Amino acid sequence: MAAVFAAGTGAGAVNAVVGSGTLITFPVLLATGLPPVTATVSNGLGLVPGSISAAIGYREELCGQRRRVLLFGIGAVLGGLAGAVLLLTLPASAFERIVPVLVGLALVLVACQPLISRSVRRRRPAGGPARPDGGPLLFTGLTLASVYGGYFSAAQGIIYVSLMGMLLDDTLQRLNAIKNVLAAIVNTVAAVLFLFFAEFDWTAVLLIAVGSALGGLIGARTGRRFSPAVLRTLIVSVGTVALVHLVLH
């Protein structure tokens, strides 16, 4: 119980700043003897409070982004629901090959985001401003990322940040704030479905829930102080560990 609580706290903090907190909690749940699907569902339910507390911690960075949050939130609801359905109906092997590819691509996009953003700006018509919502391409990408998040949330936040970083002219901290809201929506939508149609362990859910709520507040308070360069380095570093873990396991 102590290990699961500690893992939940760590996952909540990491998710608030970077993402990939599932890679902390999921192995611990498996070590307690839970089957993989039950562990995934219990983890998804438990991380909901952490996602919400992280979003609250980044509330200042969310100012002026209501339109984006509402638009992207629609995609998060649809994608999270679809991902949760896939988890309950498809074999785990269906995503085993594509998940490391998605995480690896997201890392490259985050690392190269300044170069990509400058290239996108140069390709716009002279004097043409960036679309404040990133256009249909970003909405589609975030919706598909939400499908992945509803299925298995590891590195979900990294994929969100990489997509928004390419197509939105904004600071990394403000994009991180949106990421936390989208993760909270996906986790909540999936959790509602899991409550009715999936098996889960209430003890694990409660321990992770309390731990992740605490960790989300700690992570948000700490992460908001990081410079863009430090935050990008942290995202790539944690994401690389996540990628290695996914490939090896």
Residue, then its C-alpha position, 0 to 999 in steps of 0.5 A: m500500500a505504501a508503494v502504490f501510494a508513493a507511486g501515485t504521488g510520483a506519477g501525479a507530479v510527473n504528469a503535471v510537469v511532463g507526462s508519463g506518470t503511468l510508467i511509475t504506477f503501472p509496474v508497481l500495480l503489476a508487482t502487487g499481483l494485479p492483471p495487466v488490464t485491471a492494473t491499467v483500469s485501476n491506474g486510469l481511475g486513480l490518476v483522475p484526481g491528479s490530472i484535475s489538481a495539476a490543471i488547477g495548479y496551472r490555472e494562471e497559464l490557462c487565462g485567455q485560452r478558454r476557446r482552445v480548451l473548449l475546442f480541444g476538449i471536444g476531441a479529448v472527450l471523443g478520443g478518450l471514450a474511443g480509447a477506453v472502448l478499445l482497451l476493453t475490446l482489443p487485445a493488448s498486443a494491438f498497440e504494443r508496436i505502435v506505442p513506442v513509435l508514437v512516443g519516439l516521434a513525440l520526443v523528436l517533435v518536442a526536441c525540435q519544436p523551436l526549429i519546426s515552429r520557425s519553419v512553420r512561421r516562414r511558410r505562412p503568407a507574408g504577415g499571416p498570423a498563426r491560427p489561434d486554435g491550430g486548425p483542423l490538423l491540430f484538432t485531429g492530432l489531439t483527438l487521436a492522441s486522446v484515443y491513445g490516452g484513453y487506451f494507455s496514458a503513458a507519454q500522452g502528455i508528451i504527445y499533446v505538447s509536441l503537437m501543440g508546440m508545432l502549430l501554436d505560437d505560444t509559450l511551453q508553459r501555457l501549452n503544458a497547462i492545456k495538456n493537463v486539462l486535456a489529460a484530466i478530460v480523457n482520464t475522467v471520460a475513460a474512468v466513467l466508462f471503466l466504472f460500469f464495464a471494467e474490473f478494477d481494484w478499489t484499494a489501488v484506485l484510492l491509494i493512487a487517487v490520493g497520492s496523485a492529487l497531492g503529486g499534481l499540486i506539487g508538480a504544478r507548483t514546481g513545473r511552473r518555475f521552469s524555463p522553456a529550455v529546462l522544461r523541454t529538456l525535462i520532457v525529452s529526458v523523461g520521455t526517453v526513459a519512457l521510450v526505453h521502458l516501452v521498447l524493453h517491456 
